[in-house]
């Protein structure tokens, strides 16, 4: 009986000490509030999570995790497609964070927000900062690719080709990615050496002598036929009016109808040739985007997000 009692006491003592050693200290009210906001965020209840992140920042603006609250509020707005709000919040997160690793990830999300707003210049600036950092990792490598992509959106083919060459150095042993980067670089070289297939000046002069012929030359058959018929109709109307001796009416038809359609026909012929050349370029650009899409499938799976588990322990 004494042996059983001693064994039972030992078991209880071990349990008590085991619990005390393995249990974590209780979270402060501030962290409880931040975790509550995170739970709403993980449940994709972004509007409610924003309310809690703002509550945390209102009462704990100087907390060491304030940068994380700004960042997650920005991410919530990003999911809600409130791009301008997300942009401002990410910039606030950069102001409050002093850790290089976190700044890198925040800047990356800020650059993606600029992309969503089609603000290629600011996206290029943020990605340039990331791509020139000494750190090596998924964020830095991806920044090289997105930096080149921003230049492509700006139609700066030469600079984009140079950026792709620099990006290739970030993936020295990943043949699948390097193969596709070489394809992108090859298409960019085609764009740098692009020779327009249609001459806007030739299209304009063709439509000067035969209305609609410039549009047909540019490949716009329906627009050319329409221009030819309209100008033929207005020319017949003008000639018929003049032959009938109605010179004042003929002058009005010439000034307000015939001249307008004739001049518009020449202008549209030039625009049609320019558009045809742009469409040729766009075919190459779409191939580049397709290669970029394939590249993303071979990128490492490391996350570019800041997670609660990664935050440093508070003193």
C-alpha positions in Angstrom: 0.0 0.0 0.0 2.8 2.4 0.8 4.6 1.5 -2.4 1.4 2.3 -4.5 1.0 5.6 -2.6 4.6 6.6 -3.2 4.3 5.7 -7.0 1.1 7.8 -7.2 2.7 10.8 -5.6 5.7 10.6 -7.9 3.4 10.4 -10.9 1.5 13.5 -9.8 4.7 15.4 -9.1 6.0 14.6 -12.5 2.8 15.7 -14.1 2.9 19.0 -12.3 6.5 19.7 -13.2 5.9 18.5 -16.8 3.1 21.0 -17.2 5.0 23.8 -15.7 8.0 23.2 -18.0 6.1 22.8 -21.2 3.4 25.4 -20.9 4.1 28.9 -22.4 3.6 32.1 -20.5 0.2 33.7 -21.0 -0.1 36.2 -23.7 -0.5 39.9 -22.8 -3.8 41.6 -23.6 -2.1 43.4 -26.6 -0.9 40.1 -28.1 -4.3 38.5 -27.4 -5.9 41.3 -29.5 -3.4 40.8 -32.3 -3.9 37.1 -32.3 -7.7 37.6 -32.5 -7.2 39.8 -35.5 -5.0 37.1 -37.1 -7.7 34.5 -36.5 -10.2 36.6 -38.4 -7.6 37.1 -41.1 -6.9 33.4 -41.4 -10.7 32.8 -41.6 -10.7 35.2 -44.6 -12.9 37.6 -42.6 -10.8 40.5 -43.7 -13.1 43.4 -42.8 -13.4 42.2 -39.2 -9.7 41.5 -39.0 -9.1 45.1 -40.1 -11.2 46.4 -37.2 -9.1 44.4 -34.8 -5.8 45.5 -36.3 -6.9 49.1 -36.1 -7.9 48.5 -32.5 -4.5 47.1 -31.7 -2.7 50.1 -33.4 -5.0 52.5 -31.6 -4.1 51.3 -28.1 -0.6 49.9 -28.7 1.0 52.1 -31.4 4.4 51.8 -29.9 4.3 48.0 -29.5 7.3 46.1 -31.0 4.7 44.2 -33.2 3.1 47.4 -34.5 4.9 46.9 -37.9 3.2 43.4 -38.1 -0.2 45.0 -37.5 0.4 47.6 -40.2 1.6 44.8 -42.6 -1.4 42.5 -41.9 -3.8 45.4 -42.3 -2.2 46.0 -45.7 -2.6 42.4 -46.6 -6.3 42.4 -45.6 -6.9 45.5 -47.8 -5.0 43.7 -50.6 -7.3 40.8 -50.4 -10.2 43.2 -50.5 -8.6 44.9 -53.5 -8.4 48.3 -51.7 -5.1 48.9 -53.4 -4.5 52.5 -52.3 -5.2 51.7 -48.7 -2.9 48.6 -48.9 -0.2 50.8 -50.4 -0.3 53.3 -47.6 -0.4 50.6 -44.9 2.7 48.8 -46.3 4.5 52.1 -46.4 3.6 52.5 -42.7 4.9 49.0 -41.9 8.2 49.9 -43.5 8.5 52.9 -41.2 7.8 50.9 -38.1 10.0 47.9 -38.9 13.8 47.8 -38.3 14.5 44.2 -39.2 16.0 43.7 -42.6 14.3 40.4 -43.3 10.8 41.8 -42.6 11.5 45.0 -44.6 12.4 42.8 -47.6 9.0 41.0 -47.5 7.0 44.2 -46.8 8.7 46.0 -49.7 7.9 43.0 -51.9 4.2 43.2 -51.1 4.3 47.0 -51.7 5.8 46.4 -55.1 3.0 43.9 -55.9 0.4 46.6 -54.9 2.0 49.0 -57.3 1.7 46.3 -60.0 -2.0 46.0 -59.2 -2.3 49.7 -59.7 -0.4 49.6 -63.0 2.1 52.0 -61.4 5.1 50.6 -63.2 7.6 53.3 -62.2 7.1 52.9 -58.4 6.9 49.1 -58.8 10.2 49.3 -60.7 11.8 51.4 -57.9 10.8 49.1 -55.1 11.9 46.0 -57.0 15.2 47.7 -58.0 15.9 48.2 -54.2 15.1 44.5 -53.5 17.1 43.2 -56.5 20.2 45.2 -55.4 20.2 43.9 -51.8 23.0 41.5 -50.8 20.5 39.1 -49.3 19.9 35.8 -51.2 16.6 34.1 -51.1 13.2 33.7 -52.7 12.2 37.4 -52.2 15.4 38.7 -53.8 15.3 36.2 -56.7 11.7 36.9 -57.4 12.4 40.6 -57.2 14.8 40.3 -60.2 12.1 38.6 -62.2 9.4 41.2 -61.4 11.8 44.0 -62.0 12.3 42.7 -65.5 8.5 42.3 -65.9 7.9 46.0 -64.8 10.3 47.1 -67.6 8.5 44.9 -70.1 5.2 46.6 -69.1 6.9 50.0 -69.7 8.1 48.7 -73.2 11.7 49.2 -72.2 12.9 46.1 -74.0 16.7 46.9 -73.8 16.7 47.4 -70.0 14.4 44.4 -69.6 16.8 42.2 -71.5 19.6 43.3 -69.2 17.4 42.7 -66.1 16.7 39.1 -67.4 20.5 38.5 -67.7 20.9 39.6 -64.1 17.9 37.4 -63.0 19.6 34.4 -64.6 22.4 34.7 -62.1 19.9 34.2 -59.3 19.1 30.7 -60.4 22.5 29.2 -61.3 21.5 25.5 -60.9 17.8 25.6 -61.9 17.8 24.5 -65.5 14.0 24.6 -65.9 14.0 28.3 -65.0 17.2 29.2 -66.9 15.8 27.6 -70.1 12.7 29.8 -69.9 14.7 32.9 -69.0 16.7 32.3 -72.2 13.5 32.1 -74.2 12.3 35.4 -72.6 15.7 37.0 -73.4 15.5 35.8 -77.0 12.0 37.3 -77.5 13.2 40.6 -75.9 16.0 40.7 -78.5 13.3 40.3 -81.2 11.5 43.3 -79.8 14.8 45.3 -79.7 15.4 44.5 -83.3 11.7 44.8 -84.3 11.1 46.1 -87.8 7.6 47.4 -88.4 5.7 45.3 -91.0 3.4 48.2 -92.0 4.4 51.8 -92.8 2.0 54.4 -91.3 3.2 57.0 -93.9 2.5 54.6 -96.8 -0.9 53.8 -95.4 -1.7 57.5 -95.2 -0.7 58.2 -98.7 -2.5 55.3 -100.1 -5.7 56.6 -98.5 -5.0 60.0 -99.9 -5.4 58.8 -103.5 -7.9 56.0 -102.9 -9.9 56.3 -99.7 -9.9 53.1 -97.6 -6.9 51.6 -99.4 -4.5 52.5 -96.5 -6.8 50.6 -94.1 -6.9 47.6 -96.4 -3.0 47.7 -96.7 -2.9 47.7 -92.8 -5.1 44.6 -92.7 -8.3 46.3 -91.7 -10.5 45.2 -94.6 -13.9 46.2 -93.1 -12.6 49.6 -92.0 -11.2 50.2 -95.5 -14.4 49.1 -97.3 -16.4 51.3 -95.0 -14.1 54.3 -95.6 -14.2 53.8 -99.4 -18.1 53.6 -99.4 -18.5 56.7 -97.2 -16.1 58.8 -99.2 -17.6 57.5 -102.5 -21.1 58.5 -101.2 -20.1 62.0 -100.0 -18.1 62.6 -103.2 -21.1 61.7 -105.4 -23.3 63.9 -103.2 -20.9 66.8 -103.5 -20.4 66.4 -107.3 -24.2 66.0 -107.9 -24.9 69.2 -105.9 -22.3 71.2 -107.8 -23.5 69.9 -111.2 -27.0 71.0 -110.2 -25.7 74.5 -109.7 -26.2 74.6 -105.9 -22.8 76.1 -105.2 -23.6 77.3 -101.7 -24.9 73.9 -100.7 -21.9 72.3 -102.3 -19.6 74.5 -100.2 -21.4 73.5 -97.0 -21.2 69.8 -98.0 -17.5 70.2 -98.7 -16.7 71.9 -95.4 -18.9 69.9 -93.0 -19.2 66.5 -94.6 -16.8 65.6 -97.5 -13.7 67.2 -96.0 -14.4 65.6 -92.6 -14.7 62.0 -93.9 -11.8 62.4 -96.3 -9.4 63.8 -93.6 -10.6 61.1 -91.1 -10.0 58.4 -93.7 -6.3 59.5 -94.0 -5.9 59.7 -90.2 -7.5 56.3 -89.6 -5.3 54.7 -92.3 -2.2 55.9 -90.4 -3.6 54.7 -87.1 -4.5 51.3 -88.6 -0.9 50.7 -89.6 0.4 51.8 -86.2 -2.1 49.4 -84.5 -1.0 46.6 -86.8 2.6 47.0 -85.8 1.5 47.2 -82.1 -0.4 43.9 -82.5 2.7 42.3 -84.0 4.7 43.4 -80.9 1.9 42.3 -78.6 2.1 38.7 -80.0 5.8 38.6 -78.9 4.9 40.2 -75.5 2.2 37.6 -74.9 4.7 34.8 -75.6 7.0 36.5 -73.0 4.2 36.6 -70.4 3.5 32.9 -71.1 7.2 32.1 -70.4 7.0 34.1 -67.2 3.9 32.1 -66.2 5.8 28.9 -66.6 8.8 30.2 -64.7 6.5 30.8 -61.6 5.7 27.1 -61.6 9.3 26.2 -61.0 10.0 28.9 -58.4 10.9 27.6 -54.9 8.0 27.2 -52.5 9.4 29.5 -49.8 6.8 32.0 -48.7 7.2 35.7 -49.2 4.8 36.4 -46.4 5.5 37.3 -42.7 4.0 34.8 -40.4 3.2 35.0 -36.6 5.5 32.1 -35.9 8.5 34.0 -37.5 8.2 37.1 -35.2 11.0 37.5 -32.7 10.3 36.7 -29.0 9.6 39.7 -26.9 11.9 40.4 -23.9 
